[in-house]
Amino acid sequence: MKTIATLLALSFAFALAGCNTIKGAGQDIQKAGEKIEDAAKKK
């Protein structure tokens, strides 16, 4: 029973870490897009 609980806890931790990573990557891409958009507007 302890093994199952440990595996579930680890799976949950990895899932949360993955979501944060994807969210961070999305924010970085959004910021890069905004910079490109600003540069295009200046020309």
PDB file of N, CA, C and O in Angstrom:
ATOM      1  N   MET A   1       0.825  -1.200   0.000  1.00  0.00           N
ATOM      2  CA  MET A   1       0.000   0.000   0.000  1.00  0.00           C
ATOM      3  C   MET A   1       0.864   1.257   0.000  1.00  0.00           C
ATOM      4  O   MET A   1       0.548   2.228  -0.687  1.00  0.00           O
ATOM      5  N   LYS A   2       1.951   1.244   0.764  1.00  0.00           N
ATOM      6  CA  LYS A   2       2.843   2.408   0.795  1.00  0.00           C
ATOM      7  C   LYS A   2       3.486   2.634  -0.566  1.00  0.00           C
ATOM      8  O   LYS A   2       3.706   3.775  -0.972  1.00  0.00           O
ATOM      9  N   THR A   3       3.783   1.557  -1.264  1.00  0.00           N
ATOM     10  CA  THR A   3       4.402   1.670  -2.588  1.00  0.00           C
ATOM     11  C   THR A   3       3.455   2.364  -3.562  1.00  0.00           C
ATOM     12  O   THR A   3       3.876   3.222  -4.338  1.00  0.00           O
ATOM     13  N   ILE A   4       2.192   1.997  -3.521  1.00  0.00           N
ATOM     14  CA  ILE A   4       1.203   2.614  -4.413  1.00  0.00           C
ATOM     15  C   ILE A   4       1.060   4.098  -4.089  1.00  0.00           C
ATOM     16  O   ILE A   4       1.003   4.931  -4.993  1.00  0.00           O
ATOM     17  N   ALA A   5       1.003   4.423  -2.809  1.00  0.00           N
ATOM     18  CA  ALA A   5       0.878   5.822  -2.402  1.00  0.00           C
ATOM     19  C   ALA A   5       2.092   6.624  -2.839  1.00  0.00           C
ATOM     20  O   ALA A   5       1.956   7.766  -3.279  1.00  0.00           O
ATOM     21  N   THR A   6       3.276   6.040  -2.724  1.00  0.00           N
ATOM     22  CA  THR A   6       4.498   6.721  -3.143  1.00  0.00           C
ATOM     23  C   THR A   6       4.500   6.950  -4.642  1.00  0.00           C
ATOM     24  O   THR A   6       4.864   8.032  -5.104  1.00  0.00           O
ATOM     25  N   LEU A   7       4.100   5.946  -5.404  1.00  0.00           N
ATOM     26  CA  LEU A   7       4.050   6.093  -6.859  1.00  0.00           C
ATOM     27  C   LEU A   7       3.034   7.155  -7.280  1.00  0.00           C
ATOM     28  O   LEU A   7       3.296   7.931  -8.199  1.00  0.00           O
ATOM     29  N   LEU A   8       1.896   7.194  -6.624  1.00  0.00           N
ATOM     30  CA  LEU A   8       0.896   8.215  -6.931  1.00  0.00           C
ATOM     31  C   LEU A   8       1.419   9.619  -6.612  1.00  0.00           C
ATOM     32  O   LEU A   8       1.215  10.554  -7.386  1.00  0.00           O
ATOM     33  N   ALA A   9       2.083   9.755  -5.487  1.00  0.00           N
ATOM     34  CA  ALA A   9       2.631  11.058  -5.102  1.00  0.00           C
ATOM     35  C   ALA A   9       3.702  11.513  -6.093  1.00  0.00           C
ATOM     36  O   ALA A   9       3.741  12.686  -6.466  1.00  0.00           O
ATOM     37  N   LEU A  10       4.557  10.608  -6.515  1.00  0.00           N
ATOM     38  CA  LEU A  10       5.598  10.958  -7.487  1.00  0.00           C
ATOM     39  C   LEU A  10       4.982  11.325  -8.837  1.00  0.00           C
ATOM     40  O   LEU A  10       5.415  12.277  -9.485  1.00  0.00           O
ATOM     41  N   SER A  11       3.985  10.575  -9.251  1.00  0.00           N
ATOM     42  CA  SER A  11       3.311  10.873 -10.517  1.00  0.00           C
ATOM     43  C   SER A  11       2.666  12.256 -10.473  1.00  0.00           C
ATOM     44  O   SER A  11       2.744  13.018 -11.437  1.00  0.00           O
ATOM     45  N   PHE A  12       2.040  12.566  -9.363  1.00  0.00           N
ATOM     46  CA  PHE A  12       1.406  13.874  -9.206  1.00  0.00           C
ATOM     47  C   PHE A  12       2.444  14.989  -9.253  1.00  0.00           C
ATOM     48  O   PHE A  12       2.220  16.024  -9.881  1.00  0.00           O
ATOM     49  N   ALA A  13       3.574  14.780  -8.592  1.00  0.00           N
ATOM     50  CA  ALA A  13       4.645  15.785  -8.579  1.00  0.00           C
ATOM     51  C   ALA A  13       5.191  16.016  -9.987  1.00  0.00           C
ATOM     52  O   ALA A  13       5.411  17.158 -10.389  1.00  0.00           O
ATOM     53  N   PHE A  14       5.407  14.937 -10.733  1.00  0.00           N
ATOM     54  CA  PHE A  14       5.910  15.079 -12.104  1.00  0.00           C
ATOM     55  C   PHE A  14       4.884  15.770 -12.996  1.00  0.00           C
ATOM     56  O   PHE A  14       5.256  16.558 -13.865  1.00  0.00           O
ATOM     57  N   ALA A  15       3.623  15.492 -12.796  1.00  0.00           N
ATOM     58  CA  ALA A  15       2.573  16.135 -13.595  1.00  0.00           C
ATOM     59  C   ALA A  15       2.554  17.642 -13.331  1.00  0.00           C
ATOM     60  O   ALA A  15       2.431  18.437 -14.263  1.00  0.00           O
ATOM     61  N   LEU A  16       2.675  18.025 -12.081  1.00  0.00           N
ATOM     62  CA  LEU A  16       2.700  19.455 -11.756  1.00  0.00           C
ATOM     63  C   LEU A  16       3.926  20.138 -12.344  1.00  0.00           C
ATOM     64  O   LEU A  16       3.834  21.247 -12.870  1.00  0.00           O
ATOM     65  N   ALA A  17       5.065  19.479 -12.254  1.00  0.00           N
ATOM     66  CA  ALA A  17       6.290  20.050 -12.811  1.00  0.00           C
ATOM     67  C   ALA A  17       6.153  20.213 -14.316  1.00  0.00           C
ATOM     68  O   ALA A  17       6.596  21.218 -14.872  1.00  0.00           O
ATOM     69  N   GLY A  18       5.549  19.246 -14.978  1.00  0.00           N
ATOM     70  CA  GLY A  18       5.355  19.327 -16.423  1.00  0.00           C
ATOM     71  C   GLY A  18       4.442  20.476 -16.804  1.00  0.00           C
ATOM     72  O   GLY A  18       4.697  21.169 -17.789  1.00  0.00           O
ATOM     73  N   CYS A  19       3.400  20.684 -16.052  1.00  0.00           N
ATOM     74  CA  CYS A  19       2.471  21.781 -16.343  1.00  0.00           C
ATOM     75  C   CYS A  19       3.172  23.123 -16.192  1.00  0.00           C
ATOM     76  O   CYS A  19       2.988  24.020 -17.015  1.00  0.00           O
ATOM     77  N   ASN A  20       3.962  23.261 -15.158  1.00  0.00           N
ATOM     78  CA  ASN A  20       4.681  24.517 -14.951  1.00  0.00           C
ATOM     79  C   ASN A  20       5.672  24.766 -16.070  1.00  0.00           C
ATOM     80  O   ASN A  20       5.840  25.903 -16.512  1.00  0.00           O
ATOM     81  N   THR A  21       6.329  23.717 -16.531  1.00  0.00           N
ATOM     82  CA  THR A  21       7.295  23.864 -17.609  1.00  0.00           C
ATOM     83  C   THR A  21       6.600  24.304 -18.894  1.00  0.00           C
ATOM     84  O   THR A  21       7.079  25.207 -19.581  1.00  0.00           O
ATOM     85  N   ILE A  22       5.499  23.685 -19.214  1.00  0.00           N
ATOM     86  CA  ILE A  22       4.754  24.042 -20.425  1.00  0.00           C
ATOM     87  C   ILE A  22       4.208  25.462 -20.317  1.00  0.00           C
ATOM     88  O   ILE A  22       4.229  26.219 -21.287  1.00  0.00           O
ATOM     89  N   LYS A  23       3.727  25.813 -19.145  1.00  0.00           N
ATOM     90  CA  LYS A  23       3.206  27.166 -18.938  1.00  0.00           C
ATOM     91  C   LYS A  23       4.323  28.191 -19.122  1.00  0.00           C
ATOM     92  O   LYS A  23       4.118  29.222 -19.761  1.00  0.00           O
ATOM     93  N   GLY A  24       5.492  27.915 -18.569  1.00  0.00           N
ATOM     94  CA  GLY A  24       6.629  28.823 -18.704  1.00  0.00           C
ATOM     95  C   GLY A  24       7.076  28.960 -20.150  1.00  0.00           C
ATOM     96  O   GLY A  24       7.400  30.057 -20.606  1.00  0.00           O
ATOM     97  N   ALA A  25       7.094  27.850 -20.867  1.00  0.00           N
ATOM     98  CA  ALA A  25       7.482  27.890 -22.277  1.00  0.00           C
ATOM     99  C   ALA A  25       6.475  28.718 -23.068  1.00  0.00           C
ATOM    100  O   ALA A  25       6.858  29.490 -23.947  1.00  0.00           O
ATOM    101  N   GLY A  26       5.202  28.562 -22.763  1.00  0.00           N
ATOM    102  CA  GLY A  26       4.175  29.346 -23.439  1.00  0.00           C
ATOM    103  C   GLY A  26       4.334  30.836 -23.190  1.00  0.00           C
ATOM    104  O   GLY A  26       4.138  31.645 -24.097  1.00  0.00           O
ATOM    105  N   GLN A  27       4.683  31.197 -21.979  1.00  0.00           N
ATOM    106  CA  GLN A  27       4.895  32.605 -21.651  1.00  0.00           C
ATOM    107  C   GLN A  27       6.106  33.156 -22.389  1.00  0.00           C
ATOM    108  O   GLN A  27       6.074  34.289 -22.869  1.00  0.00           O
ATOM    109  N   ASP A  28       7.174  32.366 -22.486  1.00  0.00           N
ATOM    110  CA  ASP A  28       8.367  32.798 -23.205  1.00  0.00           C
ATOM    111  C   ASP A  28       8.059  33.021 -24.678  1.00  0.00           C
ATOM    112  O   ASP A  28       8.503  34.006 -25.268  1.00  0.00           O
ATOM    113  N   ILE A  29       7.302  32.113 -25.267  1.00  0.00           N
ATOM    114  CA  ILE A  29       6.939  32.241 -26.679  1.00  0.00           C
ATOM    115  C   ILE A  29       6.055  33.475 -26.888  1.00  0.00           C
ATOM    116  O   ILE A  29       6.191  34.190 -27.881  1.00  0.00           O
ATOM    117  N   GLN A  30       5.166  33.706 -25.953  1.00  0.00           N
ATOM    118  CA  GLN A  30       4.291  34.877 -26.053  1.00  0.00           C
ATOM    119  C   GLN A  30       5.109  36.166 -25.996  1.00  0.00           C
ATOM    120  O   GLN A  30       4.857  37.091 -26.769  1.00  0.00           O
ATOM    121  N   LYS A  31       6.081  36.234 -25.092  1.00  0.00           N
ATOM    122  CA  LYS A  31       6.923  37.425 -24.978  1.00  0.00           C
ATOM    123  C   LYS A  31       7.734  37.639 -26.244  1.00  0.00           C
ATOM    124  O   LYS A  31       7.894  38.772 -26.698  1.00  0.00           O
ATOM    125  N   ALA A  32       8.249  36.549 -26.821  1.00  0.00           N
ATOM    126  CA  ALA A  32       9.013  36.669 -28.063  1.00  0.00           C
ATOM    127  C   ALA A  32       8.114  37.185 -29.181  1.00  0.00           C
ATOM    128  O   ALA A  32       8.534  38.023 -29.979  1.00  0.00           O
ATOM    129  N   GLY A  33       6.890  36.694 -29.242  1.00  0.00           N
ATOM    130  CA  GLY A  33       5.938  37.162 -30.247  1.00  0.00           C
ATOM    131  C   GLY A  33       5.622  38.637 -30.084  1.00  0.00           C
ATOM    132  O   GLY A  33       5.483  39.355 -31.074  1.00  0.00           O
ATOM    133  N   GLU A  34       5.510  39.089 -28.861  1.00  0.00           N
ATOM    134  CA  GLU A  34       5.241  40.506 -28.613  1.00  0.00           C
ATOM    135  C   GLU A  34       6.412  41.371 -29.069  1.00  0.00           C
ATOM    136  O   GLU A  34       6.204  42.453 -29.618  1.00  0.00           O
ATOM    137  N   LYS A  35       7.630  40.910 -28.850  1.00  0.00           N
ATOM    138  CA  LYS A  35       8.813  41.661 -29.287  1.00  0.00           C
ATOM    139  C   LYS A  35       8.841  41.766 -30.814  1.00  0.00           C
ATOM    140  O   LYS A  35       9.144  42.826 -31.362  1.00  0.00           O
ATOM    141  N   ILE A  36       8.526  40.672 -31.489  1.00  0.00           N
ATOM    142  CA  ILE A  36       8.500  40.677 -32.952  1.00  0.00           C
ATOM    143  C   ILE A  36       7.408  41.614 -33.456  1.00  0.00           C
ATOM    144  O   ILE A  36       7.602  42.346 -34.426  1.00  0.00           O
ATOM    145  N   GLU A  37       6.266  41.582 -32.788  1.00  0.00           N
ATOM    146  CA  GLU A  37       5.163  42.452 -33.173  1.00  0.00           C
ATOM    147  C   GLU A  37       5.529  43.913 -32.990  1.00  0.00           C
ATOM    148  O   GLU A  37       5.217  44.741 -33.846  1.00  0.00           O
ATOM    149  N   ASP A  38       6.187  44.241 -31.885  1.00  0.00           N
ATOM    150  CA  ASP A  38       6.618  45.618 -31.641  1.00  0.00           C
ATOM    151  C   ASP A  38       7.624  46.069 -32.690  1.00  0.00           C
ATOM    152  O   ASP A  38       7.560  47.201 -33.170  1.00  0.00           O
ATOM    153  N   ALA A  39       8.556  45.186 -33.047  1.00  0.00           N
ATOM    154  CA  ALA A  39       9.558  45.522 -34.059  1.00  0.00           C
ATOM    155  C   ALA A  39       8.891  45.762 -35.410  1.00  0.00           C
ATOM    156  O   ALA A  39       9.300  46.653 -36.154  1.00  0.00           O
ATOM    157  N   ALA A  40       7.868  44.970 -35.729  1.00  0.00           N
ATOM    158  CA  ALA A  40       7.174  45.137 -37.002  1.00  0.00           C
ATOM    159  C   ALA A  40       6.402  46.460 -37.041  1.00  0.00           C
ATOM    160  O   ALA A  40       6.307  47.095 -38.091  1.00  0.00           O
ATOM    161  N   LYS A  41       5.863  46.864 -35.913  1.00  0.00           N
ATOM    162  CA  LYS A  41       5.103  48.107 -35.861  1.00  0.00           C
ATOM    163  C   LYS A  41       6.005  49.334 -36.036  1.00  0.00           C
ATOM    164  O   LYS A  41       5.563  50.359 -36.554  1.00  0.00           O
ATOM    165  N   LYS A  42       7.255  49.231 -35.608  1.00  0.00           N
ATOM    166  CA  LYS A  42       8.189  50.353 -35.687  1.00  0.00           C
ATOM    167  C   LYS A  42       8.645  50.614 -37.118  1.00  0.00           C
ATOM    168  O   LYS A  42       9.076  51.723 -37.435  1.00  0.00           O
ATOM    169  N   LYS A  43       8.558  49.619 -37.978  1.00  0.00           N
ATOM    170  CA  LYS A  43       9.056  49.783 -39.364  1.00  0.00           C
ATOM    171  C   LYS A  43       8.052  50.426 -40.246  1.00  0.00           C
ATOM    172  O   LYS A  43       8.315  50.633 -41.431  1.00  0.00           O
TER     173      LYS A  43
END
